[in-house]
């Protein structure tokens, strides 16, 4: 028992660095959470996967289609807010509310969506 008590702090100290990437993974610091923009887009791909679902879209900018990648939360969290694996299909015309990347690159964090049938999910408006 004494040996176990001595080894436990060493084991915890040895494994602690492994937790750092896990906490860093969930950082949203790359997104401007103080800014919300609206994108009228066409869905090119909807990936329902862990740890985050993604929406790939095309947005017309000055008459030219530009590709964007929208990061979402996990499918489990999305289901709890009304999402389904079939909520989006390639070719769907949608309106998205997102927090853009601070870098100005064409990527964002999902806030809300107006689906083709007019229904909404998330925070819109």
N, C-alpha and C positions, 0 to 999 in steps of 0.2 A: 504494500500500500504506500509505503514511504517513497519507493522508487517511482510509482505512478504519479504521486503528488509532485515529485521533482521534474518529471518528464512533461507533465501537462503544460506548464508555462512555456517550455521550449517548443512544444508542438504548436501552441497557439501563436507564438512569435514567428515560427517558420511559415505558417499558413496565412498570416495576416496580409502579406503583400499580394496574395492571390485575390483578395477582396477588392483591392484598389481598381483593377480594370472593370470589375462588375459595377462598382459605383460610378466610375467614369463613363461607362457605356450609356447610362441613362441621363446624361447631361444634355440639356437643351440650350446650352450657352451659345451655340453657333447660330441659333435663331433669334431674331429680334422680337421678343415676346411683348414688347410695348407697341408694336406696329402690326396691324392687320390689313391685308390687301385682299381684293376680290379678283378672282380669275375666272373668265368664261372660257371653258376648255372642252376638248374632246378627249375622252379616255382612250389611251393606247394600250394600257395594261393595268390590271388590278391584281396585285400579289397578296394573297391571304396567307400569311406565314408568320411564324414566331422568329425573333421576338417582336418584330414590328411589321404591320401590313404596310404596303406602299401603293400609291396610285401614280402611274406614269401618264402624263397628259401632254397634249399639244395646245399651245396658246398662240393666237395670231398676234404678232407684234409688227406693226408697220407693213402688214400684208404678207409677212413671212411666218410660217409655223415654227414655233420654238418649243423644244422639249423641256419639260419640267419634271421633277421628281418630288412627290409629296410623301413625307414620312408620317405614319400614323402610330397609334398605340398598338398593343397586342390584340389579336383576334378575340381573346377572352374578354378584354375590356370593351371592345367594339360591340360584341354581342349584347353585353349588358346595357348598351346605349341604343340598341335597335338595329345595328348592322347585321348583315348576313353575308356569307360567302358570295351570294348571288346579287348583292345590292348594286354592283356596277358591272357593266359589260363593255368590252371593246367597242368603240364607236359612240357610246353615250355622250350626249351634250350635257354638261353640268356647269354649275356655278359653285366655286370653292371659296371659302374664307380661310386664309392661311396666315401664319407668321413667317415672313421671308427669311432667308439666310442673311446674316449680317454682311457676308462677303459680297453680296450682290449677285452671286451665281443663281441659276434658275433651279432653286430648290426651296422647300418650305416645310413647315410643320402644320399638320391638319388642325383646323378649328371647327369647320362646319361645311355642309354641302347642301345644295338644292339639287335633287335628283330630276331626271327627265320627266317624271310624272308630277312634278311640282312639290312633292313632299320634301321635308328637310330632316337632316340628322346633324347633331352637334349644335354649335352656337353659330347662328346666322343672323345677318341684319346689321 
